[in-house]
Amino acid sequence: MIDKNSQEWKSVPFWIKLSMLGETSRKNALRREYSFIILGIIALIMFFFVDRAYIGFAVGFPMVAYSYAFTTRWMDKADLWGEDENK
């Protein structure tokens, strides 16, 4: 669990706090990251085989997945997930 009341969390950059606004654990963050990867693959398939109008989804979902991946790895490096997280 993320201890959002700790002194370490208060010194985290704003963009990390914004990215982890609804997250409570590393496991949930990874689950959301993988969900966006799957949605991106589905949107890419739809872009190529259904309609070219899906370009926004085909680009947007992987960008969000990358954002989650980057933020999650940043928090891993800073060791902000808490004691009880299984890494």
Backbone torsions as a table, in degrees:
resi	resn	phi	psi	omega
1	MET	NA	142.3	176.9
2	ILE	-81.5	126.9	176.0
3	ASP	-91.0	92.6	-175.2
4	LYS	-78.0	1.2	176.2
5	ASN	-102.0	-3.5	-177.0
6	SER	-74.4	161.8	179.0
7	GLN	-67.6	-34.7	178.7
8	GLU	-62.8	-41.1	-179.5
9	TRP	-66.5	-33.8	180.0
10	LYS	-68.0	-23.5	179.7
11	SER	-93.0	2.4	179.6
12	VAL	-73.3	142.4	178.0
13	PRO	-58.6	153.8	-176.3
14	PHE	-59.3	-39.3	-176.7
15	TRP	-66.3	-28.8	175.5
16	ILE	-71.2	-44.9	178.2
17	LYS	-60.1	-41.0	179.4
18	LEU	-66.1	-41.2	179.9
19	SER	-67.0	-34.4	-177.4
20	MET	-100.1	24.6	-174.7
21	LEU	-55.4	-47.1	-177.7
22	GLY	-102.3	2.3	-176.2
23	GLU	-84.6	141.3	177.7
24	THR	-116.8	-19.4	-178.6
25	SER	-150.5	162.7	178.8
26	ARG	-65.0	-37.6	-179.8
27	LYS	-59.7	-44.2	178.1
28	ASN	-67.2	-38.0	178.6
29	ALA	-64.3	-41.9	177.9
30	LEU	-66.8	-39.3	177.7
31	ARG	-60.7	-42.4	179.2
32	ARG	-68.2	-39.5	177.7
33	GLU	-59.3	-48.3	-179.5
34	TYR	-65.5	-34.3	177.1
35	SER	-62.6	-42.3	179.0
36	PHE	-69.2	-31.6	175.3
37	ILE	-64.3	-45.7	179.7
38	ILE	-63.9	-43.9	177.4
39	LEU	-61.5	-37.2	177.7
40	GLY	-64.6	-40.5	177.8
41	ILE	-65.4	-43.3	177.6
42	ILE	-61.8	-44.1	179.8
43	ALA	-65.4	-36.2	178.0
44	LEU	-65.7	-42.1	176.1
45	ILE	-62.2	-43.8	178.3
46	MET	-63.9	-36.3	178.9
47	PHE	-61.8	-44.6	-176.8
48	PHE	-78.8	-33.4	-171.9
49	PHE	-110.9	-15.6	-176.9
50	VAL	-110.8	-65.4	-175.4
51	ASP	-154.9	139.5	179.8
52	ARG	-70.0	-8.6	-179.4
53	ALA	-70.5	-11.7	-178.6
54	TYR	-84.9	13.3	-177.9
55	ILE	-61.0	-37.1	179.7
56	GLY	-61.6	-42.0	178.2
57	PHE	-71.7	-39.4	-178.7
58	ALA	-64.4	-26.9	178.3
59	VAL	-96.2	-39.3	-174.1
60	GLY	-67.8	-46.7	-178.4
61	PHE	-61.4	-45.9	176.2
62	PRO	-63.1	-32.2	177.7
63	MET	-65.5	-41.3	178.0
64	VAL	-66.8	-40.3	177.3
65	ALA	-61.3	-42.3	178.3
66	TYR	-63.9	-40.0	178.1
67	SER	-60.4	-45.4	176.8
68	TYR	-62.2	-42.4	-179.9
69	ALA	-61.8	-45.8	-179.1
70	PHE	-63.2	-44.8	-179.0
71	THR	-66.6	-42.0	179.3
72	THR	-62.5	-44.0	179.8
73	ARG	-67.9	-33.9	177.0
74	TRP	-63.2	-43.2	179.6
75	MET	-69.4	-32.2	174.0
76	ASP	-60.9	-47.5	-177.9
77	LYS	-63.3	-37.7	179.7
78	ALA	-82.9	-6.6	179.4
79	ASP	55.9	54.6	-177.6
80	LEU	-104.4	4.2	-175.1
81	TRP	-79.6	-18.9	179.6
82	GLY	106.1	174.3	-173.7
83	GLU	-75.1	-34.8	-170.1
84	ASP	-90.6	6.7	179.9
85	GLU	-81.0	136.0	174.0
86	ASN	-91.9	117.1	-176.7
87	LYS	-94.7	NA	NA
